[in-house]
């Protein structure tokens, strides 16, 4: 196992699942829930998200083949999606992301597991990792497991982290992570475009 690529995959998956950015969302949506149940809900929602991402890791290639999608198109689309997610991290909505998902009572699957944890960017990232190097599937699954564990820990201590860091520091850190994710998205997009141009040249030769 290449430790550098494994760590890179973990970092990328943590960035796209964005546990720090989800802290205020989870606190707000779970405020009306009995404090004794909040930890169990967080674990449940992280497990739901993990199961969804595992499904795309194992069966995503079949879905892509069924829809006649190539690795090149997935790479370009994944780069665009990550770039849009990164922009939202750098320039968050004034009312917060939770404003689009008003709920009453205990949240179940939506919107915590989907789309806040296992959103389009996380799904696209898992698909991209597996499609590029399917022989390293178990390495990617390990990276995904570590990323989900990090999300569970961060969200489990969401209120304590928010109180310790404060809203401004949390926001600043999320914007910093957004900048890192922007660079990753651009790199992914350029790699997809380069591969597409190479395929055109080979077809024209």
C-alpha positions in Angstrom: 0.0 0.0 0.0 1.3 3.4 -1.0 1.1 5.4 2.3 1.2 8.8 0.6 -1.7 8.0 -1.8 -3.6 6.5 1.1 -3.2 9.6 3.2 -4.0 11.8 0.2 -7.2 9.8 -0.3 -8.1 10.2 3.4 -7.5 13.9 3.3 -9.6 14.3 0.1 -12.5 12.3 1.5 -12.4 14.3 4.8 -12.4 17.5 2.8 -15.4 16.5 0.6 -17.4 15.2 3.5 -16.5 18.4 5.4 -17.2 17.4 9.1 -16.1 20.8 10.4 -18.4 22.6 8.0 -21.2 20.3 9.1 -20.8 21.1 12.8 -23.2 24.1 12.8 -25.7 22.2 10.7 -25.8 19.2 13.0 -26.0 21.4 16.1 -28.9 23.3 14.6 -30.8 20.3 13.3 -30.3 18.3 16.4 -31.1 21.1 18.9 -34.7 20.0 19.2 -33.7 16.3 19.8 -33.3 14.9 23.3 -29.6 15.3 24.2 -29.4 11.6 25.2 -30.3 10.6 21.6 -28.0 13.0 19.7 -24.9 10.7 19.8 -26.9 7.7 18.6 -28.4 9.8 15.8 -25.0 11.0 14.7 -23.5 7.5 14.6 -26.6 6.3 12.7 -26.4 9.0 10.1 -22.6 8.5 9.6 -23.3 4.8 9.1 -26.0 5.5 6.6 -23.6 7.8 4.7 -20.8 5.2 4.9 -23.2 2.5 3.5 -24.2 4.8 0.6 -20.5 5.5 -0.3 -19.7 1.8 0.0 -22.4 1.0 -2.5 -20.9 3.4 -5.0 -17.4 2.0 -4.3 -18.5 -1.5 -5.1 -21.2 -1.0 -7.8 -20.3 2.5 -9.1 -18.4 1.0 -12.1 -21.4 -1.0 -13.2 -23.6 2.1 -12.9 -21.1 4.0 -15.1 -21.0 1.2 -17.7 -24.8 1.0 -17.7 -25.0 4.8 -18.4 -22.1 4.6 -20.9 -19.9 7.0 -18.9 -16.1 7.0 -19.2 -13.4 7.6 -16.6 -12.5 10.8 -18.5 -16.0 12.3 -18.3 -16.2 11.3 -14.6 -12.9 13.0 -13.9 -14.0 16.2 -15.5 -17.4 16.1 -13.9 -15.9 15.3 -10.5 -13.5 18.2 -10.8 -16.4 20.6 -11.6 -18.5 19.3 -8.7 -15.6 19.5 -6.2 -14.8 23.0 -7.5 -18.4 24.1 -6.9 -18.4 22.6 -3.4 -15.1 24.3 -2.6 -16.6 27.7 -3.7 -19.4 27.2 -1.3 -16.9 26.4 1.5 -14.9 29.6 0.7 -18.0 31.7 0.2 -20.7 30.2 2.4 -24.4 31.1 2.0 -25.3 33.9 4.5 -28.1 31.8 6.0 -26.1 28.6 6.1 -26.5 25.4 4.2 -29.1 24.1 6.5 -31.5 26.9 5.4 -32.5 24.8 2.4 -33.4 21.7 4.5 -35.9 22.8 7.1 -37.0 19.7 9.1 -39.2 19.1 12.1 -38.6 16.3 14.6 -35.8 13.8 14.5 -33.8 13.8 11.2 -33.6 10.4 9.4 -31.2 9.9 6.5 -32.0 13.3 4.9 -30.5 15.8 5.2 -27.7 14.7 7.6 -26.5 11.5 5.9 -27.6 12.8 2.4 -26.5 15.3 1.3 -24.4 16.8 4.1 -22.1 13.8 4.5 -22.6 11.6 1.5 -23.2 14.4 -1.0 -22.6 14.6 -4.7 -18.9 15.5 -4.2 -18.3 12.6 -1.8 -20.0 10.1 -4.2 -18.1 11.5 -7.2 -14.8 11.3 -5.3 -15.4 7.6 -4.4 -16.3 6.8 -8.0 -13.3 8.6 -9.3 -10.8 6.9 -6.9 -12.2 3.4 -7.7 -12.5 4.0 -11.5 -8.9 5.3 -11.8 -7.3 2.4 -9.9 -9.9 -0.4 -9.3 -7.1 -2.8 -8.2 -6.6 -0.7 -5.1 -10.3 -1.0 -4.1 -9.4 -2.2 -0.5 -7.0 0.7 -0.1 -9.8 3.2 -1.0 -12.2 1.4 1.3 -9.7 1.8 4.1 -9.3 5.5 3.4 -13.1 5.9 3.3 -13.4 4.1 6.6 -10.9 6.4 8.2 -12.6 9.5 6.8 -16.0 8.3 8.1 -14.5 7.6 11.5 -13.0 11.2 11.6 -16.4 12.6 10.6 -18.1 10.5 13.4 -15.7 11.8 16.0 -15.8 15.4 14.9 -19.6 15.5 14.7 -19.9 13.5 18.0 -18.1 16.4 19.7 -19.7 19.0 17.5 -21.0 21.2 20.4 -17.7 21.0 22.4 -15.7 21.9 19.2 -18.0 24.8 18.4 -17.7 26.1 21.9 -13.9 25.7 22.0 -13.1 27.2 18.5 -15.9 29.7 18.3 -17.9 30.5 15.2 -15.3 32.7 13.5 -12.4 30.3 13.9 -14.6 27.4 12.6 -15.6 29.5 9.6 -12.0 30.5 8.9 -10.9 26.9 9.0 -13.6 25.8 6.7 -12.6 28.5 4.2 -9.0 27.3 4.4 -10.1 23.8 3.7 -12.2 25.2 0.8 -9.0 26.7 -0.7 -7.2 23.3 -0.4 -10.2 21.6 -2.0 -10.2 24.2 -4.8 -6.7 23.3 -5.7 -7.5 19.6 -5.7 -10.6 20.2 -7.9 -8.5 22.2 -10.4 -5.9 19.5 -10.5 -8.6 16.8 -11.1 -10.2 18.9 -13.8 -7.0 19.6 -15.6 -6.1 15.9 -15.5 -9.4 15.0 -17.0 -9.1 17.6 -19.8 -5.5 16.4 -20.5 -6.7 12.8 -20.8 -9.6 13.9 -23.1 -7.2 15.8 -25.4 -4.8 12.8 -25.5 -7.7 10.6 -26.6 -8.7 13.0 -29.3 -5.1 13.1 -30.6 -5.0 9.3 -30.6 -8.3 9.1 -32.5 -7.0 11.6 -35.1 -3.7 9.9 -35.6 
